[in-house]
Amino acid sequence: MKTPAIHRRALFASAAATLVAPGIWSTPLPAAAQGTGGTVIDITRARTEPIPIAVPDMAGAGPDAQRMGQNIARVIVNNLRSSGLFRPIERAAFIQTPEAAAQAPRFQDWRVLGAVALTTGRVELSGDRLRVEFRLWDILPEQQALGTAYNATASNWRQIAHIISDDIYKRLLGEDGYFNTRVAYVSESGPRDRRTRRLAIMDQDGENHRFLTDGQFQALTPRFHPNATQIAFMSYLRNEPRVYLFNLQTGRQEVLGNFGGMTLSPRFSPDGRSVILSAIRGGDASIFVVDLASRRERQLTNAAGLDVSPCFSPDGQQIVFNSDRGGDQQLYVMDANGGGVRRISFGNGRYATPVWSPRGDLIAFTRIGRGQFAIGVMRPDGSGERILSEGWAMESPTFAPNGRVLMFYRETPARDARGAGFSARISSIDIAGFNERQVVTPNDATDPSWSPLLS
């Protein structure tokens, strides 16, 4: 008798239902004790004292629903722990069962474990339809902080777990999360001197991995469109280095523009209507903007030297790039029309691969000097330079959509001319320089690009 009720809810008959991601609808779960205030913890404090949170398995009727509830809870735990800002309490210490907690939390049982927050939930499965009821509880005032029901197909269970993780992150830290995202990157395999480079994509936690290209032609520097449905990248299709667009919904690839020479380092504008890139003509590289609707090209720089790796500010008013126009490779910022060029990097070494934070407050970069590579950040005027991580070879920082975390890739040196011992792996790190972690991929991985939130 439950199936018709679940089915009706899955049809989202409630006027309050909201589409939160493709194929996923949410409705609020009211509670008499639900609060609008409650605990919000400063991120600076959470770095040194991660938030203790209890995440028991979600309850479910029947083995399939119970298994789904366990899987969702484990993804949430892994997401929160990986941020370095939460300390999930070990399940072995739990006193109250998940089923009992889903009915009514006994707050004293969770308070004695040191938890400041608790999640509970229930999973209902009917055929391929999935309903997940999730609640976040504030332990000290003993009130519900959040309550939401998600309806989707069962195949979307992992994305629901990421969305719930973002909800927890935002409610307890006061900032948007970044878990419901993807990362495009270049998967590398084969001998060091004959690498196969394929375009690949995965969830931010390394799951749901798939290849987008077959490796017949080399792929480099993928970059997401603001709506996360396209990727701009560089490919050596037919041995001609060109910028291509890859449609994630159709799998279709198309070359961008009709440049006479090599084109490289593409990025979309913040409004998604154009692509900024570098084009080599003669011995110089200049920055161009290509309108996606008309495919018209507009040249922004024309200085002697190599102007490459352009990136718009989030408001679209400025562009950062690296150039050797002054005799050494440094970072420059200019207005979106190409005027007002000014140098912003003045440290020891060469600077490359700049990328603007989605919040607009920082520019991340690669610095090379004294035989070392480094990933760092500075303010858009060049002040406040900080190095987050150093090593033998690292490059290509990319920001999470909330501007809180960076990904980049790190290489290890080869032991001989054949490349023995060489590896390239993606790492993530907080912008404060702590919690560096490796992201697991099937093969070597370079050139990561973090997507916007998938909503």
LUMGUDO-731769 format. One record per residue (C-alpha): chain; residue number from 1; residue in three letters; x, y, z. Coordinates in Angstrom, 1 decimal. Layout:
% LUMGUDO-731769
c,k,r,c1,c2,c3
A,NUM,ALA,X,Y,Z
...
//
This chain:
% LUMGUDO-731769
c,k,r,c1,c2,c3
A,1,MET,0.0,0.0,0.0
A,2,LYS,3.0,2.3,0.4
A,3,THR,3.8,2.3,-3.3
A,4,PRO,1.1,4.7,-4.6
A,5,ALA,2.0,7.2,-1.8
A,6,ILE,5.6,7.1,-2.7
A,7,HIS,4.8,7.4,-6.3
A,8,ARG,2.6,10.4,-5.8
A,9,ARG,5.4,12.1,-3.8
A,10,ALA,7.9,11.2,-6.5
A,11,LEU,5.7,13.1,-9.0
A,12,PHE,6.4,16.1,-6.8
A,13,ALA,2.8,17.1,-6.4
A,14,SER,3.7,19.5,-3.6
A,15,ALA,3.8,23.2,-4.6
A,16,ALA,6.9,23.6,-2.5
A,17,ALA,8.9,21.1,-4.6
A,18,THR,12.1,22.6,-6.0
A,19,LEU,14.4,21.3,-8.8
A,20,VAL,17.8,21.3,-7.1
A,21,ALA,19.7,19.4,-9.8
A,22,PRO,18.7,17.7,-13.1
A,23,GLY,16.2,15.0,-12.2
A,24,ILE,16.3,15.7,-8.4
A,25,TRP,13.5,17.5,-6.6
A,26,SER,13.4,18.6,-3.0
A,27,THR,10.7,19.6,-0.5
A,28,PRO,11.2,21.0,3.0
A,29,LEU,10.5,18.8,6.0
A,30,PRO,9.0,21.1,8.7
A,31,ALA,9.6,20.4,12.4
A,32,ALA,8.1,22.1,15.5
A,33,ALA,11.6,22.6,16.9
A,34,GLN,13.3,23.7,13.7
A,35,GLY,15.5,26.8,14.1
A,36,THR,16.5,29.6,11.8
A,37,GLY,19.6,30.4,13.9
A,38,GLY,21.6,27.8,15.7
A,39,THR,25.3,26.9,15.4
A,40,VAL,27.4,28.5,12.7
A,41,ILE,31.2,27.8,13.2
A,42,ASP,33.9,30.1,11.8
A,43,ILE,36.0,28.3,9.1
A,44,THR,39.2,29.6,10.7
A,45,ARG,38.3,27.8,13.9
A,46,ALA,37.1,24.7,12.1
A,47,ARG,40.6,24.4,10.5
A,48,THR,42.2,23.9,13.9
A,49,GLU,39.2,22.3,15.6
A,50,PRO,37.2,20.3,13.0
A,51,ILE,33.5,20.1,13.7
A,52,PRO,32.5,16.9,15.5
A,53,ILE,29.5,15.5,13.7
A,54,ALA,27.6,12.2,13.9
A,55,VAL,26.4,10.7,10.6
A,56,PRO,24.7,7.4,11.3
A,57,ASP,23.4,5.3,8.4
A,58,MET,20.1,6.3,7.1
A,59,ALA,17.2,4.1,8.0
A,60,GLY,15.3,2.1,5.4
A,61,ALA,12.5,-0.5,5.1
A,62,GLY,14.0,-3.6,3.5
A,63,PRO,17.6,-4.6,2.7
A,64,ASP,17.8,-2.6,-0.5
A,65,ALA,16.7,0.6,1.2
A,66,GLN,19.0,-0.1,4.1
A,67,ARG,22.0,-0.7,1.8
A,68,MET,21.2,2.6,0.0
A,69,GLY,21.0,4.4,3.3
A,70,GLN,24.4,3.1,4.3
A,71,ASN,26.0,4.1,1.0
A,72,ILE,24.5,7.6,1.2
A,73,ALA,25.8,8.1,4.7
A,74,ARG,29.3,6.9,3.8
A,75,VAL,29.5,9.4,0.9
A,76,ILE,28.5,12.2,3.3
A,77,VAL,31.1,11.1,5.8
A,78,ASN,33.8,10.9,3.2
A,79,ASN,32.9,14.4,1.8
A,80,LEU,32.9,16.1,5.2
A,81,ARG,36.1,14.4,6.4
A,82,SER,37.9,15.2,3.1
A,83,SER,37.3,19.0,3.6
A,84,GLY,39.4,18.9,6.8
A,85,LEU,36.8,21.0,8.5
A,86,PHE,34.7,18.2,10.0
A,87,ARG,35.5,15.3,12.3
A,88,PRO,32.9,12.5,11.8
A,89,ILE,32.5,10.5,14.9
A,90,GLU,33.3,6.8,14.6
A,91,ARG,30.2,4.6,14.2
A,92,ALA,31.4,2.2,16.8
A,93,ALA,30.8,4.8,19.5
A,94,PHE,27.1,5.4,18.6
A,95,ILE,24.6,4.6,21.3
A,96,GLN,21.3,5.2,19.5
A,97,THR,20.5,3.1,16.5
A,98,PRO,20.0,4.8,13.1
A,99,GLU,16.3,3.6,13.0
A,100,ALA,15.6,5.1,16.5
A,101,ALA,17.5,8.3,15.7
A,102,ALA,15.4,8.7,12.5
A,103,GLN,12.3,8.5,14.7
A,104,ALA,13.4,10.9,17.4
A,105,PRO,17.0,11.7,18.4
A,106,ARG,18.0,11.2,22.0
A,107,PHE,20.2,14.2,22.2
A,108,GLN,22.0,13.2,25.4
A,109,ASP,23.2,10.0,23.6
A,110,TRP,24.9,12.2,21.0
A,111,ARG,26.0,15.0,23.3
A,112,VAL,28.0,12.5,25.4
A,113,LEU,30.0,11.6,22.3
A,114,GLY,31.0,15.3,21.9
A,115,ALA,28.9,15.8,18.7
A,116,VAL,27.7,19.4,18.0
A,117,ALA,25.6,18.2,15.1
A,118,LEU,23.8,15.0,14.0
A,119,THR,22.3,13.8,10.8
A,120,THR,19.4,11.4,10.5
A,121,GLY,17.5,10.1,7.5
A,122,ARG,15.2,7.6,5.9
A,123,VAL,15.4,6.0,2.5
A,124,GLU,12.4,4.7,0.6
A,125,LEU,12.7,2.7,-2.7
A,126,SER,9.9,1.9,-5.1
A,127,GLY,11.1,0.4,-8.3
A,128,ASP,13.6,2.9,-9.7
A,129,ARG,12.2,5.8,-7.6
A,130,LEU,14.1,7.0,-4.6
A,131,ARG,13.0,9.2,-1.8
A,132,VAL,15.6,10.4,0.8
A,133,GLU,14.4,12.3,3.9
A,134,PHE,17.3,14.1,5.6
A,135,ARG,17.5,16.1,8.8
A,136,LEU,20.3,18.0,10.4
A,137,TRP,20.1,18.5,14.2
A,138,ASP,21.8,21.1,16.4
A,139,ILE,22.7,19.1,19.5
A,140,LEU,23.1,21.9,22.0
A,141,PRO,19.7,23.6,21.6
A,142,GLU,18.1,20.2,20.6
A,143,GLN,16.5,21.5,17.5
A,144,GLN,16.3,20.7,13.8
A,145,ALA,18.5,22.9,11.8
A,146,LEU,17.6,21.5,8.4
A,147,GLY,15.0,19.1,7.0
A,148,THR,14.6,18.2,3.3
A,149,ALA,13.1,15.3,1.3
A,150,TYR,14.7,14.5,-2.1
A,151,ASN,12.9,12.6,-4.9
A,152,ALA,14.8,11.2,-7.8
A,153,THR,15.6,8.0,-9.7
A,154,ALA,17.7,5.5,-7.7
A,155,SER,20.7,6.1,-10.0
A,156,ASN,21.0,9.6,-8.6
A,157,TRP,21.7,8.5,-5.0
A,158,ARG,25.3,9.6,-5.0
A,159,GLN,24.4,13.1,-6.2
A,160,ILE,21.8,13.3,-3.5
A,161,ALA,24.6,12.5,-1.0
A,162,HIS,26.7,15.3,-2.4
A,163,ILE,23.8,17.7,-2.2
A,164,ILE,23.2,16.8,1.4
A,165,SER,26.9,17.3,2.1
A,166,ASP,26.7,20.8,0.7
A,167,ASP,23.6,21.5,2.8
A,168,ILE,25.5,20.5,5.9
A,169,TYR,28.6,22.5,4.9
A,170,LYS,26.6,25.6,4.3
A,171,ARG,24.4,25.4,7.4
A,172,LEU,27.3,24.8,9.8
A,173,LEU,30.0,27.0,8.1
A,174,GLY,27.9,29.7,6.5
A,175,GLU,29.5,29.2,3.1
A,176,ASP,28.4,27.3,0.0
A,177,GLY,29.8,23.8,-0.3
A,178,TYR,31.5,22.2,-3.3
A,179,PHE,30.7,18.5,-3.1
A,180,ASN,28.1,18.4,-5.9
A,181,THR,30.6,19.1,-8.6
A,182,ARG,32.7,17.4,-11.2
A,183,VAL,36.3,17.6,-12.3
A,184,ALA,37.5,17.4,-15.9
A,185,TYR,41.1,16.4,-16.4
A,186,VAL,43.6,14.8,-18.7
A,187,SER,44.2,11.1,-18.1
A,188,GLU,47.7,10.0,-19.1
A,189,SER,49.1,6.6,-19.7
A,190,GLY,51.9,4.8,-21.6
A,191,PRO,55.7,5.4,-21.7
A,192,ARG,57.0,8.8,-20.6
A,193,ASP,58.2,9.7,-24.1
A,194,ARG,54.9,8.5,-25.8
A,195,ARG,52.1,9.4,-23.5
A,196,THR,48.4,8.9,-24.4
A,197,ARG,46.4,11.8,-23.2
A,198,ARG,42.6,11.4,-22.9
A,199,LEU,40.0,13.8,-21.8
A,200,ALA,38.3,12.4,-18.6
A,201,ILE,35.7,13.4,-16.1
A,202,MET,34.8,12.4,-12.5
A,203,ASP,32.9,13.5,-9.5
A,204,GLN,35.0,15.7,-7.2
A,205,ASP,35.6,12.7,-4.9
A,206,GLY,37.0,10.6,-7.8
A,207,GLU,33.9,8.5,-8.3
A,208,ASN,31.8,8.1,-11.4
A,209,HIS,34.9,8.2,-13.6
A,210,ARG,34.6,8.1,-17.4
A,211,PHE,36.7,8.9,-20.4
A,212,LEU,35.4,11.4,-22.9
A,213,THR,38.0,10.9,-25.7
A,214,ASP,39.6,7.7,-27.0
A,215,GLY,43.2,8.8,-26.9
A,216,GLN,43.7,8.7,-30.7
A,217,PHE,44.5,12.4,-30.5
A,218,GLN,46.2,14.2,-27.6
A,219,ALA,44.0,16.3,-25.3
A,220,LEU,45.1,19.1,-23.0
A,221,THR,43.9,21.9,-20.7
A,222,PRO,40.1,21.1,-20.3
A,223,ARG,38.0,24.0,-18.9
A,224,PHE,34.3,23.9,-17.9
A,225,HIS,31.6,26.1,-19.3
A,226,PRO,29.7,28.0,-16.5
A,227,ASN,26.7,25.8,-16.9
A,228,ALA,28.9,22.6,-16.8
A,229,THR,27.5,21.2,-20.0
A,230,GLN,30.5,22.0,-22.2
A,231,ILE,34.3,21.7,-22.0
A,232,ALA,36.8,23.7,-24.0
A,233,PHE,40.1,22.0,-24.5
A,234,MET,43.1,21.8,-26.7
A,235,SER,43.6,18.8,-29.0
A,236,TYR,46.2,17.7,-31.5
A,237,LEU,43.6,16.3,-33.9
A,238,ARG,45.2,15.6,-37.2
A,239,ASN,48.5,16.9,-35.7
A,240,GLU,47.1,20.4,-35.7
A,241,PRO,46.9,22.0,-32.2
A,242,ARG,43.5,23.6,-32.0
A,243,VAL,40.9,24.6,-29.3
A,244,TYR,37.8,22.4,-29.4
A,245,LEU,34.4,22.4,-27.7
A,246,PHE,33.1,19.1,-26.2
A,247,ASN,29.4,18.9,-25.5
A,248,LEU,28.9,16.7,-22.4
A,249,GLN,25.2,16.0,-23.3
A,250,THR,25.8,14.8,-26.9
A,251,GLY,29.5,13.9,-27.0
A,252,ARG,29.9,16.1,-30.0
A,253,GLN,33.3,17.9,-30.6
A,254,GLU,33.8,20.9,-32.8
A,255,VAL,36.8,23.1,-33.5
A,256,LEU,36.6,26.7,-32.3
A,257,GLY,37.5,29.5,-34.7
A,258,ASN,39.5,29.5,-37.9
A,259,PHE,42.9,30.6,-36.7
A,260,GLY,45.9,30.2,-39.0
A,261,GLY,48.3,29.0,-36.3
A,262,MET,48.3,27.1,-33.0
A,263,THR,45.5,28.0,-30.5
A,264,LEU,45.8,27.0,-26.8
A,265,SER,44.8,27.7,-23.2
A,266,PRO,41.0,28.3,-23.6
A,267,ARG,38.6,29.4,-20.9
A,268,PHE,35.0,30.4,-21.1
A,269,SER,33.8,33.9,-20.1
A,270,PRO,31.7,34.1,-16.9
A,271,ASP,28.5,34.5,-18.9
A,272,GLY,29.4,31.5,-21.1
A,273,ARG,29.0,33.5,-24.4
A,274,SER,32.6,33.5,-25.4
A,275,VAL,35.9,31.8,-25.1
A,276,ILE,39.2,33.5,-24.4
A,277,LEU,42.3,31.9,-25.7
A,278,SER,45.9,32.4,-27.0
A,279,ALA,46.8,32.2,-30.7
A,280,ILE,50.3,31.9,-32.0
A,281,ARG,51.1,33.9,-35.2
A,282,GLY,54.7,34.2,-36.2
A,283,GLY,56.8,34.0,-33.1
A,284,ASP,54.3,35.7,-30.8
A,285,ALA,51.2,34.6,-28.9
A,286,SER,48.3,37.0,-28.5
A,287,ILE,45.1,36.8,-26.6
A,288,PHE,41.8,36.7,-28.4
A,289,VAL,38.1,36.4,-27.5
A,290,VAL,35.9,34.3,-29.7
A,291,ASP,32.1,34.9,-29.6
A,292,LEU,30.4,31.5,-29.5
A,293,ALA,27.3,32.6,-31.4
A,294,SER,28.9,34.4,-34.3
A,295,ARG,32.4,32.9,-34.0
A,296,ARG,33.9,36.3,-34.5
A,297,GLU,37.4,36.9,-33.1
A,298,ARG,38.5,40.0,-31.3
A,299,GLN,42.2,40.5,-30.5
A,300,LEU,43.0,41.9,-27.1
A,301,THR,46.9,41.9,-26.9
A,302,ASN,49.5,42.6,-29.6
A,303,ALA,52.8,42.9,-27.7
A,304,ALA,56.0,41.2,-28.6
A,305,GLY,56.3,37.9,-26.7
A,306,LEU,54.0,35.1,-25.5
A,307,ASP,50.7,36.1,-23.9
A,308,VAL,49.1,32.9,-22.7
A,309,SER,46.8,31.3,-20.1
A,310,PRO,44.1,34.1,-19.9
A,311,CYS,41.4,33.9,-17.3
A,312,PHE,38.4,36.3,-16.7
A,313,SER,37.6,37.7,-13.3
A,314,PRO,34.2,36.4,-12.1
A,315,ASP,32.5,39.7,-13.0
A,316,GLY,34.0,39.6,-16.5
A,317,GLN,35.6,43.1,-16.1
A,318,GLN,39.3,42.0,-16.0
A,319,ILE,41.6,39.4,-17.4
A,320,VAL,44.7,37.8,-15.8
A,321,PHE,47.3,36.2,-18.0
A,322,ASN,51.0,35.3,-18.0
A,323,SER,53.5,36.9,-20.5
A,324,ASP,57.2,37.2,-21.1
A,325,ARG,56.8,40.6,-22.7
A,326,GLY,59.0,42.1,-20.0
A,327,GLY,61.8,39.6,-20.6
A,328,ASP,60.6,37.1,-17.9
A,329,GLN,57.4,35.1,-17.5
A,330,GLN,55.2,37.1,-15.1
A,331,LEU,51.5,37.7,-14.3
A,332,TYR,49.6,40.6,-15.8
A,333,VAL,46.0,41.9,-15.3
A,334,MET,44.2,44.0,-17.9
A,335,ASP,40.7,45.3,-18.5
A,336,ALA,38.3,43.1,-20.4
A,337,ASN,38.8,45.3,-23.6
A,338,GLY,42.6,44.8,-23.5
A,339,GLY,43.5,48.1,-22.0
A,340,GLY,45.1,49.0,-18.7
A,341,VAL,47.7,46.2,-18.7
A,342,ARG,49.7,46.1,-15.4
A,343,ARG,52.1,43.6,-14.0
A,344,ILE,51.1,42.0,-10.6
A,345,SER,53.8,39.4,-9.9
A,346,PHE,57.2,40.5,-8.4
A,347,GLY,58.4,37.5,-6.5
A,348,ASN,61.5,35.4,-7.2
A,349,GLY,60.9,33.1,-10.2
A,350,ARG,58.6,32.7,-13.2
A,351,TYR,54.8,32.7,-12.9
A,352,ALA,52.3,30.8,-15.0
A,353,THR,48.7,29.3,-15.2
A,354,PRO,46.8,32.0,-13.3
A,355,VAL,43.2,31.4,-12.5
A,356,TRP,40.8,33.8,-10.8
A,357,SER,38.9,32.7,-7.7
A,358,PRO,35.1,32.5,-8.1
A,359,ARG,34.8,34.9,-5.2
A,360,GLY,37.1,37.4,-7.0
A,361,ASP,39.4,37.9,-4.0
A,362,LEU,42.4,35.8,-5.1
A,363,ILE,44.4,34.7,-8.1
A,364,ALA,46.0,31.3,-7.9
A,365,PHE,49.2,30.6,-9.9
A,366,THR,52.2,28.3,-10.5
A,367,ARG,55.6,29.7,-9.6
A,368,ILE,58.8,28.2,-10.9
A,369,GLY,62.2,29.1,-9.4
A,370,ARG,65.4,27.7,-7.9
A,371,GLY,64.6,24.3,-9.2
A,372,GLN,61.2,24.1,-7.5
A,373,PHE,57.6,24.5,-8.5
A,374,ALA,55.0,26.0,-6.2
A,375,ILE,51.3,26.6,-6.1
A,376,GLY,50.3,29.9,-4.5
A,377,VAL,47.7,32.6,-4.3
A,378,MET,47.8,36.4,-4.4
A,379,ARG,45.3,39.3,-4.4
A,380,PRO,44.3,40.7,-7.8
A,381,ASP,46.6,43.7,-7.2
A,382,GLY,49.6,41.3,-6.6
A,383,SER,49.7,41.8,-2.8
A,384,GLY,49.5,39.1,-0.2
A,385,GLU,51.3,36.4,-2.1
A,386,ARG,51.3,33.1,-0.3
A,387,ILE,52.7,29.7,-1.3
A,388,LEU,50.4,26.8,-0.4
A,389,SER,52.5,23.8,-1.6
A,390,GLU,55.9,23.3,-3.1
A,391,GLY,57.6,20.3,-4.9
A,392,TRP,59.6,19.0,-7.8
A,393,ALA,56.9,19.7,-10.4
A,394,MET,53.3,21.0,-9.9
A,395,GLU,51.0,23.1,-12.0
A,396,SER,47.5,24.1,-13.2
A,397,PRO,45.6,25.2,-10.1
A,398,THR,41.8,25.3,-10.3
A,399,PHE,39.3,26.6,-7.7
A,400,ALA,36.3,24.9,-6.2
A,401,PRO,33.2,26.9,-7.0
A,402,ASN,33.1,28.3,-3.4
A,403,GLY,36.7,29.5,-3.7
A,404,ARG,37.7,27.6,-0.6
A,405,VAL,39.7,24.7,-2.1
A,406,LEU,42.2,24.3,-5.0
A,407,MET,43.1,21.3,-7.1
A,408,PHE,46.3,21.0,-9.1
A,409,TYR,48.5,18.3,-10.3
A,410,ARG,51.9,17.1,-9.0
A,411,GLU,54.6,15.1,-10.7
A,412,THR,57.3,12.9,-9.4
A,413,PRO,60.7,12.7,-11.2
A,414,ALA,61.6,9.7,-13.4
A,415,ARG,64.5,7.5,-12.3
A,416,ASP,65.8,6.9,-15.8
A,417,ALA,65.4,8.0,-19.4
A,418,ARG,62.6,5.6,-20.0
A,419,GLY,60.5,7.3,-17.3
A,420,ALA,60.6,4.6,-14.6
A,421,GLY,59.1,5.9,-11.3
A,422,PHE,57.4,8.9,-13.0
A,423,SER,53.8,9.7,-11.9
A,424,ALA,51.4,12.6,-12.2
A,425,ARG,48.6,12.9,-9.7
A,426,ILE,45.9,15.4,-8.8
A,427,SER,45.9,16.9,-5.3
A,428,SER,43.6,19.2,-3.5
A,429,ILE,44.4,21.8,-0.8
A,430,ASP,42.6,24.4,1.3
A,431,ILE,43.5,28.0,0.3
A,432,ALA,45.0,28.4,3.8
A,433,GLY,47.6,25.8,2.8
A,434,PHE,46.4,22.9,4.9
A,435,ASN,44.7,19.6,4.3
A,436,GLU,46.6,18.6,1.1
A,437,ARG,45.1,15.4,-0.2
A,438,GLN,45.5,13.2,-3.3
A,439,VAL,42.5,12.5,-5.5
A,440,VAL,42.5,8.9,-6.7
A,441,THR,42.3,8.4,-10.5
A,442,PRO,42.7,5.2,-12.6
A,443,ASN,45.8,6.5,-14.5
A,444,ASP,48.2,9.4,-14.2
A,445,ALA,46.2,12.7,-14.2
A,446,THR,47.0,16.3,-15.1
A,447,ASP,45.3,19.6,-16.0
A,448,PRO,42.3,19.5,-13.6
A,449,SER,39.3,21.8,-14.0
A,450,TRP,36.7,22.1,-11.3
A,451,SER,33.1,22.5,-12.5
A,452,PRO,30.5,24.9,-11.0
A,453,LEU,27.9,23.4,-8.7
A,454,LEU,25.7,21.0,-10.6
A,455,SER,22.3,22.7,-9.9
//
